[in-house]
Structure formats: structure tokens, C-alpha cells
Amino acid sequence: MVQVTKAEFVSQVAEKAGISRAAAGRAVEAIFGPRISGTGLVRRVERAQQAASPGEPASVSGIRELALSVWENAQDAGEFLSTPHAMLDGETPLAAAQTPEGAERVREILLALEYGLPV
């Protein structure tokens, strides 16, 4: 198991989700709490990596990781990603995430869900 510091994890989240480090830091603390250990982060990162498919665009990998973080288990995240969504004009989140604009819209939906905002 590779150890990851909280700062490294926040940087990875920011890069993969295409958001600022400050926003990623707030999201990490909202999800994990302010005292998450390196081991807890490693487990979450490993689960997210297992959910990703090799060769897919980085935006789709980032969406998969964010969905796993929001839903907290691979089955629920997978269901969300493969179900057509009204806010995506009936497209599935995975299909929408194939374009930069679609990936941003899916990211917005997931972050709204994460923070309990209406979607």
C-alpha cells in the first residue's frame, strides 16, 4: 500500500476533477473529515482506480473517481454513471463525459449531490 499525504491527495483530486486546490480541499474535508489518515486516503484512491477503465479519457476517469467518492461504493456509482439523466438531456453521465463540456456538467451534478444541493 502506497502512503499518500492529505496535501498530495488534494492535489490529485484537484487535477483529476479539474477544480481548484481550495475546492478540492473543501471537498476532501467534507467527504473524509479533517482528520483522515493516509491509510484511509489510500483505500479510497485504490477503489477509485479499480473503478476506472484502462484507456479512457482523463475526464472520464476523473468523473468515475468523483462518482465513487460521492456514492461511496462502486455499485451505486456505476448505476449513476450508466443511467440516463434529465440534466444531461437524457444522456448517461459516462456518455456526456466524453466531451469537455459534458464532463464539466457531470462534475457539476456530482458536486451538487455531494454538497446536498438540488439537482
C-alpha positions as CSV (number, residue, x, y, z in Angstrom):
1,M,0.0,0.0,0.0
2,V,1.4,3.4,-1.0
3,Q,1.1,6.2,1.6
4,V,-0.4,9.4,0.3
5,T,-0.4,12.7,2.3
6,K,-3.5,14.7,2.5
7,A,-1.9,17.5,0.5
8,E,-0.9,15.1,-2.3
9,F,-4.4,13.6,-2.3
10,V,-5.9,17.1,-2.5
11,S,-3.6,17.9,-5.4
12,Q,-4.6,14.7,-7.2
13,V,-8.3,15.4,-6.7
14,A,-7.9,19.0,-8.0
15,E,-6.1,17.8,-11.1
16,K,-8.4,14.9,-12.0
17,A,-11.6,16.8,-11.2
18,G,-10.4,19.9,-13.0
19,I,-11.1,22.1,-9.9
20,S,-9.0,24.4,-7.8
21,R,-6.9,23.0,-4.9
22,A,-9.0,25.1,-2.5
23,A,-12.3,23.5,-3.8
24,A,-10.7,20.0,-3.7
25,G,-9.5,20.6,-0.2
26,R,-13.0,21.6,0.9
27,A,-14.4,18.5,-0.9
28,V,-11.9,16.2,0.7
29,E,-12.6,17.5,4.2
30,A,-16.4,17.3,3.6
31,I,-16.1,13.7,2.4
32,F,-13.4,12.4,4.8
33,G,-13.4,14.8,7.7
34,P,-10.5,17.0,8.7
35,R,-8.6,14.1,10.3
36,I,-8.5,11.5,7.6
37,S,-5.4,9.3,7.8
38,G,-3.1,8.5,4.9
39,T,-4.3,4.9,5.0
40,G,-7.9,6.0,4.6
41,L,-7.0,8.1,1.6
42,V,-5.0,5.2,0.1
43,R,-8.0,2.9,0.3
44,R,-10.3,5.4,-1.3
45,V,-7.8,6.1,-4.1
46,E,-7.3,2.4,-4.8
47,R,-11.1,1.8,-5.0
48,A,-11.4,4.7,-7.4
49,Q,-8.6,3.3,-9.6
50,Q,-10.2,-0.1,-9.7
51,A,-13.4,1.5,-11.0
52,A,-11.7,3.2,-13.9
53,S,-11.3,1.5,-17.3
54,P,-7.9,1.5,-19.0
55,G,-7.5,3.8,-22.0
56,E,-10.5,6.0,-21.2
57,P,-10.1,9.8,-21.4
58,A,-8.8,11.5,-18.2
59,S,-12.0,13.4,-17.9
60,V,-14.0,10.2,-17.7
61,S,-11.5,8.7,-15.2
62,G,-12.0,11.8,-13.1
63,I,-15.7,11.5,-13.3
64,R,-15.6,7.9,-12.2
65,E,-13.4,8.8,-9.2
66,L,-15.7,11.7,-8.2
67,A,-18.8,9.5,-8.6
68,L,-17.2,6.8,-6.4
69,S,-16.4,9.5,-3.8
70,V,-19.9,10.8,-3.9
71,W,-21.7,7.5,-3.8
72,E,-19.1,5.7,-1.6
73,N,-19.5,2.4,-3.3
74,A,-18.8,1.1,-6.8
75,Q,-22.2,-0.3,-7.5
76,D,-24.1,2.9,-6.7
77,A,-21.5,5.0,-8.6
78,G,-21.8,2.6,-11.6
79,E,-25.6,2.9,-11.6
80,F,-25.4,6.7,-11.6
81,L,-22.9,6.7,-14.4
82,S,-24.9,4.4,-16.6
83,T,-28.4,5.8,-16.1
84,P,-29.7,8.5,-18.4
85,H,-30.0,11.8,-16.6
86,A,-32.5,14.5,-17.3
87,M,-30.0,17.3,-16.7
88,L,-27.8,15.8,-19.4
89,D,-30.6,15.8,-22.0
90,G,-31.2,12.1,-21.4
91,E,-27.6,11.0,-21.9
92,T,-25.8,8.9,-19.4
93,P,-23.1,10.6,-17.4
94,L,-20.5,8.4,-19.0
95,A,-21.6,9.3,-22.5
96,A,-21.8,13.0,-21.6
97,A,-18.3,13.0,-20.1
98,Q,-16.8,12.1,-23.5
99,T,-16.7,15.8,-24.3
100,P,-15.1,18.6,-22.1
101,E,-18.4,20.4,-21.8
102,G,-20.3,17.2,-20.9
103,A,-17.7,16.2,-18.3
104,E,-17.9,19.6,-16.7
105,R,-21.7,19.3,-16.5
106,V,-21.5,15.8,-14.9
107,R,-18.9,17.2,-12.5
108,E,-21.3,20.0,-11.5
109,I,-24.1,17.4,-10.9
110,L,-21.8,15.2,-8.8
111,L,-20.5,18.1,-6.7
112,A,-24.1,19.4,-6.2
113,L,-25.1,15.9,-5.0
114,E,-22.0,15.8,-2.7
115,Y,-23.0,19.1,-1.0
116,G,-26.7,18.3,-0.8
117,L,-27.7,20.9,-3.4
118,P,-30.8,20.4,-5.6
119,V,-30.1,18.6,-8.9
